[in-house]
Amino acid sequence: MTIDQAKLGEFIGKFAGDLGAVLHAATVLVGDKLGLYRAMADSRPVTAAELADSTGCDERYLREWLSAQAASGYAEYDPDADAFRLTEEQAFALTTEDNPFFIPGGCQVAASTIKDADLLADAIRDGRGVDWSDHHHDLFDGTDRFFKPNYIGHLLSEWLPALDGVVAKLEAGATVADVGCGYGSSSILIARQYPRSRVVGSDYHAPSIEEARKAAAEAGVADRCTFEVAAAADYPGRGYDLVTFFDCLHDLGDPVGAAAHVRETLADDGTWMIVEPNAGDRLEDNLNPVGRIFYSASTLICVPVSKSQEVGLALGAQAGEARIRHVVEQAGFTRFRRATETPFNIVYEARP
């Protein structure tokens, strides 16, 4: 074996950066859990002792935690004052959950996969699936906290308006089925924006539906936003004006069967909105930072969940437009288009 020392050094440098990022993610979760970022949200300089006083935490630990934030670029350090501060931008991304750029939820998803590493390694060795409910509970909370900011940033202002005639129907009073709704954040956003419409969220994970019902009650929309435990291929109701699948079609064992059920439950002039991770059709198109996130998540979450279900097609989080179109057309839809996209998602519109 002949080792190119320059290439080896470059790779080890990349590993050092990745290792630092993985370890730092846990400090982000600690800061989120203990309210440390929120205590610094005013962007004023604070010493370790002052942060300890305001949060009731141990000063020595906080000195080390603050140093880790500064070394990672998650805080600024003033050596003259021996004080740390969050910039306005850092504070916004680290403390405000109801914004499009909230960070800790993504770290929570990543942390859940590390906790499940042994479970996933066994599944990969044997070729079996891992049901959603078998994952660490941090995945359920983290998924909602990761995706909700993205929906807040784009769903009402960009994605729904990109669909032909859908906003007008919602304003007048439409029926919506939000399939694979998880904790119901997308369902509740639609219900709050369009009070004349009725939203029925469904998910086969009963604990998530319990959380969704609580969230709807807290948001004051439980009278027009209800939730049912149901799989994607048998959710209840007929004649829906809009059916939505947010970041979940590729997780299904039988996406074609689910698509056929959508076709049966849509009104004749209804719309199916499919939100999927942004991906090109070729692997080489996705070898980038976004693809890195989604391929990793797909290996540890999406493919195992799909393989745990009937059929187990395992589209993967980077399925690409051609494979999504094939699924939709197999179910009998005659119109399919890319309605809009963001760096992280593509929104497809399907019609009978």
ROVODO-588400 format. One line per field, with one value per residue (C-alpha): chain; residue number from 1; residue in one letter; x negated, y, z negated. Coordinates in nm, 2 decimals, padded with zeros to 4 digits. Example, Ala and Ser with C-alpha at 12.3 -4.5 7.8 and 13.67 -1.06 7.14 Angstrom:
BEGIN
chain: [A,A];
resi: [1,2];
resn: [A,S];
x: [-01.23,-01.37];
y: [-00.45,-00.11];
z: [-00.78,-00.71];
***
This chain:
BEGIN
chain: [A,A,A,A,A,A,A,A,A,A,A,A,A,A,A,A,A,A,A,A,A,A,A,A,A,A,A,A,A,A,A,A,A,A,A,A,A,A,A,A,A,A,A,A,A,A,A,A,A,A,A,A,A,A,A,A,A,A,A,A,A,A,A,A,A,A,A,A,A,A,A,A,A,A,A,A,A,A,A,A,A,A,A,A,A,A,A,A,A,A,A,A,A,A,A,A,A,A,A,A,A,A,A,A,A,A,A,A,A,A,A,A,A,A,A,A,A,A,A,A,A,A,A,A,A,A,A,A,A,A,A,A,A,A,A,A,A,A,A,A,A,A,A,A,A,A,A,A,A,A,A,A,A,A,A,A,A,A,A,A,A,A,A,A,A,A,A,A,A,A,A,A,A,A,A,A,A,A,A,A,A,A,A,A,A,A,A,A,A,A,A,A,A,A,A,A,A,A,A,A,A,A,A,A,A,A,A,A,A,A,A,A,A,A,A,A,A,A,A,A,A,A,A,A,A,A,A,A,A,A,A,A,A,A,A,A,A,A,A,A,A,A,A,A,A,A,A,A,A,A,A,A,A,A,A,A,A,A,A,A,A,A,A,A,A,A,A,A,A,A,A,A,A,A,A,A,A,A,A,A,A,A,A,A,A,A,A,A,A,A,A,A,A,A,A,A,A,A,A,A,A,A,A,A,A,A,A,A,A,A,A,A,A,A,A,A,A,A,A,A,A,A,A,A,A,A,A,A,A,A,A,A,A,A,A,A,A,A,A,A,A,A,A,A,A,A,A,A,A,A,A,A];
resi: [1,2,3,4,5,6,7,8,9,10,11,12,13,14,15,16,17,18,19,20,21,22,23,24,25,26,27,28,29,30,31,32,33,34,35,36,37,38,39,40,41,42,43,44,45,46,47,48,49,50,51,52,53,54,55,56,57,58,59,60,61,62,63,64,65,66,67,68,69,70,71,72,73,74,75,76,77,78,79,80,81,82,83,84,85,86,87,88,89,90,91,92,93,94,95,96,97,98,99,100,101,102,103,104,105,106,107,108,109,110,111,112,113,114,115,116,117,118,119,120,121,122,123,124,125,126,127,128,129,130,131,132,133,134,135,136,137,138,139,140,141,142,143,144,145,146,147,148,149,150,151,152,153,154,155,156,157,158,159,160,161,162,163,164,165,166,167,168,169,170,171,172,173,174,175,176,177,178,179,180,181,182,183,184,185,186,187,188,189,190,191,192,193,194,195,196,197,198,199,200,201,202,203,204,205,206,207,208,209,210,211,212,213,214,215,216,217,218,219,220,221,222,223,224,225,226,227,228,229,230,231,232,233,234,235,236,237,238,239,240,241,242,243,244,245,246,247,248,249,250,251,252,253,254,255,256,257,258,259,260,261,262,263,264,265,266,267,268,269,270,271,272,273,274,275,276,277,278,279,280,281,282,283,284,285,286,287,288,289,290,291,292,293,294,295,296,297,298,299,300,301,302,303,304,305,306,307,308,309,310,311,312,313,314,315,316,317,318,319,320,321,322,323,324,325,326,327,328,329,330,331,332,333,334,335,336,337,338,339,340,341,342,343,344,345,346,347,348,349,350,351,352];
resn: [M,T,I,D,Q,A,K,L,G,E,F,I,G,K,F,A,G,D,L,G,A,V,L,H,A,A,T,V,L,V,G,D,K,L,G,L,Y,R,A,M,A,D,S,R,P,V,T,A,A,E,L,A,D,S,T,G,C,D,E,R,Y,L,R,E,W,L,S,A,Q,A,A,S,G,Y,A,E,Y,D,P,D,A,D,A,F,R,L,T,E,E,Q,A,F,A,L,T,T,E,D,N,P,F,F,I,P,G,G,C,Q,V,A,A,S,T,I,K,D,A,D,L,L,A,D,A,I,R,D,G,R,G,V,D,W,S,D,H,H,H,D,L,F,D,G,T,D,R,F,F,K,P,N,Y,I,G,H,L,L,S,E,W,L,P,A,L,D,G,V,V,A,K,L,E,A,G,A,T,V,A,D,V,G,C,G,Y,G,S,S,S,I,L,I,A,R,Q,Y,P,R,S,R,V,V,G,S,D,Y,H,A,P,S,I,E,E,A,R,K,A,A,A,E,A,G,V,A,D,R,C,T,F,E,V,A,A,A,A,D,Y,P,G,R,G,Y,D,L,V,T,F,F,D,C,L,H,D,L,G,D,P,V,G,A,A,A,H,V,R,E,T,L,A,D,D,G,T,W,M,I,V,E,P,N,A,G,D,R,L,E,D,N,L,N,P,V,G,R,I,F,Y,S,A,S,T,L,I,C,V,P,V,S,K,S,Q,E,V,G,L,A,L,G,A,Q,A,G,E,A,R,I,R,H,V,V,E,Q,A,G,F,T,R,F,R,R,A,T,E,T,P,F,N,I,V,Y,E,A,R,P];
x: [00.00,-00.13,00.00,00.01,-00.07,00.09,00.42,00.41,00.36,00.65,00.88,00.77,00.84,01.19,01.24,01.12,01.39,01.65,01.56,01.58,01.92,02.05,01.93,02.04,02.40,02.43,02.34,02.61,02.87,02.74,02.77,03.12,03.23,03.09,03.21,02.85,02.90,03.23,03.05,02.81,03.08,03.04,02.69,02.53,02.19,02.20,01.94,01.96,02.04,02.32,02.47,02.45,02.64,02.92,02.97,02.89,02.62,02.26,02.01,01.72,01.93,02.06,01.71,01.63,01.96,01.92,01.56,01.70,01.96,01.69,01.46,01.74,01.85,02.18,02.08,01.83,01.56,01.42,01.08,01.05,01.38,01.36,01.72,01.92,02.22,02.45,02.48,02.84,02.82,02.69,02.96,03.23,03.13,03.06,03.35,03.66,03.84,04.11,03.87,03.74,03.38,03.41,03.11,03.14,03.41,03.18,02.92,03.18,03.26,02.89,02.84,03.13,02.95,02.63,02.84,02.99,02.65,02.65,03.01,02.94,02.62,02.81,03.08,02.83,02.65,02.97,03.15,03.46,03.64,03.67,04.02,04.06,04.18,03.87,03.64,03.53,03.80,03.57,03.64,04.01,03.95,03.65,03.83,04.11,03.86,03.65,03.93,04.16,03.94,03.92,04.29,04.33,04.09,04.24,04.57,04.82,04.61,04.47,04.57,04.95,04.96,04.76,05.05,05.31,05.63,05.56,05.54,05.87,06.04,05.88,06.00,06.35,06.35,06.18,06.13,05.77,05.61,05.25,05.10,04.80,04.86,04.64,04.70,04.94,04.74,04.82,05.19,05.22,05.05,05.31,05.60,05.48,05.43,05.76,06.03,06.31,06.13,06.12,05.80,05.77,05.42,05.33,05.02,04.97,04.76,05.01,04.79,04.74,05.11,05.15,04.90,05.08,05.41,05.25,05.09,05.42,05.59,05.32,05.34,05.71,05.79,05.91,06.26,06.15,05.82,05.85,05.62,05.66,05.43,05.41,05.16,05.11,05.30,05.61,05.66,06.03,06.26,06.34,06.37,06.08,05.99,05.63,05.42,05.07,04.77,04.49,04.15,04.30,04.38,04.03,04.06,04.35,04.31,04.57,04.58,04.77,05.04,05.06,05.07,05.36,05.55,05.49,05.64,05.95,06.00,05.94,06.23,06.25,06.08,05.86,05.49,05.22,04.92,04.61,04.32,04.00,03.63,03.46,03.27,03.15,03.22,02.85,02.63,02.36,02.62,02.66,02.30,02.32,02.39,02.77,02.72,02.49,02.76,03.03,02.83,02.71,03.07,03.20,02.95,03.04,03.41,03.59,03.48,03.51,03.86,03.97,03.82,04.02,04.35,04.53,04.36,04.06,03.98,03.73,03.73,03.49,03.47,03.29,03.53,03.54,03.82,03.82,03.89,04.15,04.32,04.32,04.49,04.76,04.83,04.85,05.14,05.34,05.26,05.24,05.09,04.77,04.54,04.27,04.46,04.17,03.86,03.62,03.26,03.40,03.73,03.92,04.29,04.48,04.84,05.04,05.39,05.62];
y: [00.00,00.34,00.63,00.98,01.18,01.50,01.32,01.13,01.46,01.62,01.33,01.33,01.71,01.64,01.38,01.62,01.87,01.60,01.47,01.82,01.86,01.54,01.61,01.97,01.86,01.72,02.05,02.21,01.97,02.04,02.42,02.38,02.15,02.37,02.70,02.83,02.97,03.13,03.29,03.45,03.55,03.92,03.91,04.08,03.96,03.72,03.56,03.20,03.31,03.54,03.26,03.03,03.28,03.32,02.96,02.78,02.57,02.50,02.77,02.54,02.33,02.65,02.78,02.47,02.48,02.84,02.77,02.49,02.73,02.99,02.73,02.60,02.94,02.93,03.22,03.51,03.55,03.87,03.79,04.14,04.10,03.72,03.72,03.54,03.65,03.52,03.73,03.82,03.56,03.29,03.37,03.36,03.02,02.87,03.00,03.06,02.74,02.91,03.03,02.87,02.84,02.67,02.44,02.21,01.99,01.86,01.78,01.59,01.38,01.31,01.22,00.97,00.78,00.74,00.61,00.35,00.26,-00.10,-00.16,-00.02,-00.22,-00.54,-00.45,-00.37,-00.70,-00.90,-00.70,-00.65,-00.33,-00.11,00.02,00.39,00.31,00.10,00.41,00.62,00.86,01.15,01.08,01.16,01.49,01.58,01.52,01.76,02.02,01.98,01.99,02.24,02.55,02.46,02.44,02.77,02.93,02.79,02.61,02.91,03.16,02.95,02.59,02.61,02.92,02.72,02.47,02.55,02.69,02.54,02.85,02.98,02.65,02.66,03.02,02.92,02.61,02.29,01.94,01.84,01.51,01.55,01.20,01.10,01.41,01.31,01.57,01.76,02.08,02.10,02.02,02.29,02.55,02.50,02.50,02.82,03.00,02.88,02.87,02.77,02.45,02.13,01.92,01.56,01.45,01.08,00.88,00.51,00.60,00.64,00.84,01.10,01.13,01.19,01.47,01.61,01.62,01.81,02.06,02.12,02.19,02.43,02.61,02.65,02.46,02.12,02.19,02.19,02.00,01.64,01.34,00.97,00.67,00.53,00.40,00.59,00.33,00.33,00.68,00.76,00.98,01.06,01.36,01.55,01.88,01.85,01.55,01.63,01.41,01.60,01.43,01.08,00.92,00.78,00.63,00.40,00.03,00.05,00.40,00.29,00.14,00.46,00.67,00.45,00.53,00.90,00.86,00.70,00.95,01.27,01.47,01.47,01.81,01.75,01.80,01.58,01.78,01.57,01.73,01.53,01.60,01.79,01.54,01.48,01.16,01.05,00.98,01.21,01.50,01.46,01.44,01.77,01.89,01.85,01.50,01.41,01.49,01.30,01.00,00.96,01.00,00.77,00.49,00.52,00.61,00.61,00.28,00.09,00.22,00.13,-00.22,-00.28,-00.24,-00.45,-00.45,-00.26,-00.07,00.16,00.45,00.64,01.01,01.09,00.91,01.19,01.32,01.04,00.77,00.98,01.04,00.67,00.59,00.86,00.75,00.38,00.48,00.63,01.00,01.16,01.50,01.55,01.85,02.01,02.30,02.47,02.39,02.51,02.39,02.12,02.02,01.97,02.02,01.81,01.85,01.55,01.55,01.27];
z: [00.00,00.10,-00.11,00.02,-00.29,-00.16,-00.09,-00.42,-00.60,-00.42,-00.51,-00.87,-00.88,-00.75,-01.02,-01.29,-01.17,-01.16,-01.51,-01.65,-01.49,-01.64,-01.99,-01.97,-01.88,-02.23,-02.38,-02.17,-02.31,-02.66,-02.60,-02.46,-02.75,-03.03,-02.87,-02.84,-02.49,-02.60,-02.89,-02.64,-02.39,-02.45,-02.29,-02.59,-02.71,-03.00,-03.21,-03.33,-03.68,-03.56,-03.34,-03.64,-03.85,-03.59,-03.51,-03.84,-03.68,-03.79,-03.70,-03.62,-03.38,-03.21,-03.16,-02.96,-02.78,-02.68,-02.56,-02.34,-02.19,-02.12,-01.96,-01.74,-01.62,-01.82,-02.04,-02.05,-02.32,-02.45,-02.61,-02.77,-02.96,-02.98,-02.86,-02.59,-02.39,-02.12,-01.81,-01.71,-01.44,-01.66,-01.92,-01.66,-01.53,-01.88,-02.09,-01.88,-01.79,-01.57,-01.30,-00.98,-01.10,-01.44,-01.49,-01.80,-01.65,-01.39,-01.65,-01.84,-01.54,-01.49,-01.86,-01.84,-01.56,-01.77,-02.06,-01.81,-01.65,-01.79,-01.69,-01.34,-01.29,-01.37,-01.12,-00.85,-00.91,-00.89,-00.63,-00.85,-00.91,-01.22,-01.29,-01.37,-01.72,-01.79,-01.76,-02.05,-02.16,-02.08,-01.71,-01.75,-01.93,-01.72,-01.39,-01.48,-01.60,-01.29,-01.03,-01.20,-01.14,-00.77,-00.74,-00.93,-00.68,-00.36,-00.38,-00.39,-00.21,00.08,00.10,00.09,00.32,00.57,00.61,00.87,00.71,00.37,00.16,00.29,00.19,-00.16,-00.21,-00.11,-00.32,-00.21,-00.36,-00.40,-00.49,-00.63,-00.61,-00.82,-01.02,-01.32,-01.60,-01.37,-01.32,-00.95,-01.01,-01.28,-01.06,-00.78,-01.03,-01.19,-00.86,-00.70,-00.97,-00.73,-00.64,-00.82,-00.86,-00.95,-01.04,-01.05,-01.14,-01.23,-01.54,-01.82,-02.06,-01.79,-01.74,-02.12,-02.10,-01.79,-01.97,-02.27,-02.03,-01.85,-02.18,-02.29,-01.95,-01.98,-01.66,-01.80,-01.67,-01.31,-01.32,-01.44,-01.44,-01.38,-01.42,-01.07,-00.81,-00.49,-00.29,-00.50,-00.65,-00.68,-00.48,-00.11,00.12,-00.01,00.16,00.06,-00.06,-00.19,-00.25,-00.42,-00.41,-00.45,-00.11,-00.08,-00.43,-00.34,-00.27,00.00,00.15,00.45,00.24,00.04,00.36,00.48,00.16,00.21,00.56,00.41,00.13,00.34,00.48,00.86,00.87,00.57,00.53,00.37,00.24,00.19,00.01,00.04,-00.03,00.25,00.46,00.82,01.00,01.01,00.71,00.84,00.84,00.46,00.34,00.16,-00.20,-00.17,-00.02,-00.30,-00.56,-00.37,-00.27,-00.63,-00.77,-00.51,-00.60,-00.97,-00.96,-00.63,-00.48,-00.80,-00.86,-00.50,-00.53,-00.85,-00.66,-00.40,-00.06,-00.19,00.13,-00.05,00.18,-00.04,-00.12,00.20,00.43,00.69,00.91,01.16,00.89,00.72,01.05,01.12,00.79,00.85,01.21,01.11,00.88,01.16,01.14,01.48,01.39,01.20,01.17,00.96,00.81,00.62,00.42,00.15,00.09,-00.14,00.03,00.35,00.36,00.61,00.72,00.84,00.98,01.10];
***
